[in-house]
Amino acid sequence: MKYGDKIIYMEGIIVDFDDCSVSIDFKGRLGFLKVPKRMLITDYPLEIGLEVAMNMSFVEVLSDEVNEKYLSNIQKNKDKRRNMNV
């Protein structure tokens, strides 16, 4: 990575969760993030409305080259969903 980390403290609210993931809406209109449940550190049972916090850095694009394997998988999944909805 080209730049050093600038750690940013962010707070948010749990707006949804299921068996696999937790959805967080960040305070201050900073966006939305859905993470695997295994990445959440908690001593409490999950509830919608719980406050969460995390340290985050900037996301950096590593290259101008598209990863064709991932692009192909994304397109296959879109096609599969489209065919299921027909």
N, C-alpha and C positions, 0 to 999 in steps of 0.2 A: 504494500500500500504506500502511496506517495506522501500522505500527510499523517502527522502524529495524531493521537486520539485527543479529542476534546470531549470529555465525558459530560453529558447533560442529564440532570436529574429530572425525571418526568413522573407525574402522578396521573392516575386515571381511575375509572370505575368499571367493574365487571358488569357488562350488559347482557351477556349470554354465556352459557357453558353447556357442554354435553359430555359424553363418556370420554371423548378424545381431545377436546380443545376448550379454550377459554377466550372469549372475545372481550376486548378492553377498548373503551372510548376514552381518549386522553383529554384531560382538562385543558381549557384554554383553546379549544378548537384546533388542537394539534394533530387530530386524526384518529385512526382506528387501527387496531392490531389484533390478529387472531393467532394464538400460539398453541402448540401442543400442551396438553394438561401436564405432562411430565416436566415441563420447564417452569412450572409455577411452584414457588416455595411458600408453603403455608402450614400453620399449625391449627387452622380453623376449617370447618366444613364450608364449602363454597356456597355463596348466595349471590344473587343478582343485587347490585348496589354496593358491594364491598369495595373499599378503596384499595388500590394497589400502587406500587411505586417501582421504578426501575431506573437504572443508569443506562443511557444509550449514547451511542456515538453516531457520526454521520455515515451514511451508506455511500460507498465509492464504487463506481463502475470500473471493473478491472481491465477491460479490453474493448475495442470497437468491433470485435468479432462475435457474432451470434453463435451460441451453442446449439448446433443443428439437432443434436439428439433430444435436448429438452424442447426445442421448438416443435419437433415432430411429435413428441408425446403430448404436448399441449394441444396441437391440432387434432390428434386422434381422440383425445378426451372431449374436445368441443364437438367433433363429429358424432361421437357416441351419444352424448347428451342430446344433441339435436335429433338424432334418429329415434331416441327413446321418447321424445316429446311429440313425435309425429303421429 
